[in-house]
Amino acid sequence: MRKHTGGKKLKAVVEDFPDAFIEQELELETPFDLLGCYQSCSPAQRGNTKGGRKEDTIYLYRRPILDMWADGNEDLTRLINRVILHEIGTHFGFTQDDIDMYEEDMFGATVSNSGAG
């Protein structure tokens, strides 16, 4: 994955739920429908020193992740890693097959897509 990010830093933020803008933009039925979100800033924003250096950010939504974990039998760390992988992969245009391949490399077995992202 590092080759796809160009060595850039990625900020991770944990929030309880997606904000109202994300809910509306993605047309979520409930805030529990989204586990994570990758937000990228433009190259111009990255170089903006007046307003502080902006970074690409991955948001993890704590309550939806915990609900999915409580309803299933997957290890919480593994679930979080899957959400992160899915968000980064989707951002860089990976297909679901590509993401499954990375999951297999990370976890040793293909995990069915159970809504990560």
C-alpha positions in Angstrom: 0.0 0.0 0.0 2.9 2.4 0.7 3.8 2.6 -3.0 0.3 3.9 -3.7 0.5 6.7 -1.1 3.8 8.0 -2.4 5.2 7.9 1.2 2.7 10.7 2.2 1.5 10.8 5.8 -2.1 9.8 6.5 -3.9 11.3 9.5 -6.3 9.0 11.3 -9.3 10.4 13.2 -11.8 8.5 15.2 -15.3 10.0 15.6 -18.5 8.5 17.0 -20.4 9.0 13.7 -20.0 10.6 10.3 -20.9 14.3 10.4 -24.2 15.6 8.8 -22.4 16.6 5.6 -21.0 13.1 5.0 -24.4 11.6 5.9 -26.1 13.8 3.3 -23.4 13.5 0.7 -23.4 9.7 0.8 -27.1 9.5 1.2 -26.8 7.3 4.3 -30.1 5.9 5.7 -28.6 5.9 9.2 -25.2 7.0 10.6 -24.5 3.3 11.3 -24.2 2.7 7.6 -20.7 3.9 7.3 -17.6 2.5 9.1 -15.0 4.8 7.7 -14.2 7.5 5.1 -11.0 8.5 3.3 -10.9 12.2 2.6 -8.1 13.5 0.4 -7.0 17.1 0.1 -5.8 18.7 -3.2 -2.1 19.2 -3.8 -2.7 23.0 -3.4 -4.1 22.4 0.1 -1.2 20.2 1.0 1.2 23.0 0.2 -0.8 25.7 2.0 1.3 26.9 4.9 -1.0 29.8 5.9 -3.8 27.7 7.1 -1.6 24.9 8.3 -0.5 21.9 6.3 -3.5 19.8 5.3 -3.2 16.0 5.2 -5.2 13.2 3.7 -7.4 11.9 6.5 -9.0 8.6 7.2 -12.0 8.8 9.5 -13.0 5.7 11.5 -16.5 5.8 13.0 -16.4 4.2 16.4 -20.1 3.4 17.0 -20.8 1.7 13.7 -17.6 -0.3 14.0 -18.4 -1.4 17.5 -21.9 -2.3 16.5 -20.6 -4.5 13.6 -18.1 -6.1 16.0 -20.7 -6.8 18.6 -23.1 -8.3 16.1 -20.4 -10.6 14.5 -17.6 -12.8 15.6 -14.6 -11.0 14.0 -11.8 -9.7 16.2 -12.0 -5.9 16.7 -8.5 -5.2 15.6 -9.0 -7.2 12.4 -12.2 -5.4 11.7 -10.6 -2.0 12.1 -7.7 -3.1 9.8 -10.2 -4.2 7.2 -12.0 -0.9 7.4 -8.7 1.0 6.9 -7.7 -1.3 4.1 -11.1 -0.8 2.4 -11.0 3.0 2.7 -7.4 3.3 1.3 -8.1 0.8 -1.4 -11.3 2.5 -2.5 -9.6 5.9 -2.5 -6.9 4.6 -4.9 -9.4 2.9 -7.2 -8.7 -0.7 -6.2 -11.3 -3.2 -7.3 -13.0 -5.5 -4.7 -10.8 -8.3 -6.0 -7.7 -6.2 -5.3 -8.9 -5.4 -1.8 -9.6 -9.1 -1.2 -6.1 -9.9 -2.3 -4.6 -7.5 0.2 -6.9 -8.9 2.9 -5.6 -12.4 2.1 -2.1 -11.2 2.4 -2.8 -9.5 5.7 -5.0 -12.1 7.3 -4.1 -15.3 5.5 -7.6 -16.0 4.2 -10.1 -14.1 2.1 -12.8 -12.4 4.2 -16.2 -11.9 2.7 -17.2 -8.3 2.2 -19.4 -7.7 5.2 -19.9 -3.9 4.7 -16.5 -2.5 5.6 -16.4 1.1 4.3 
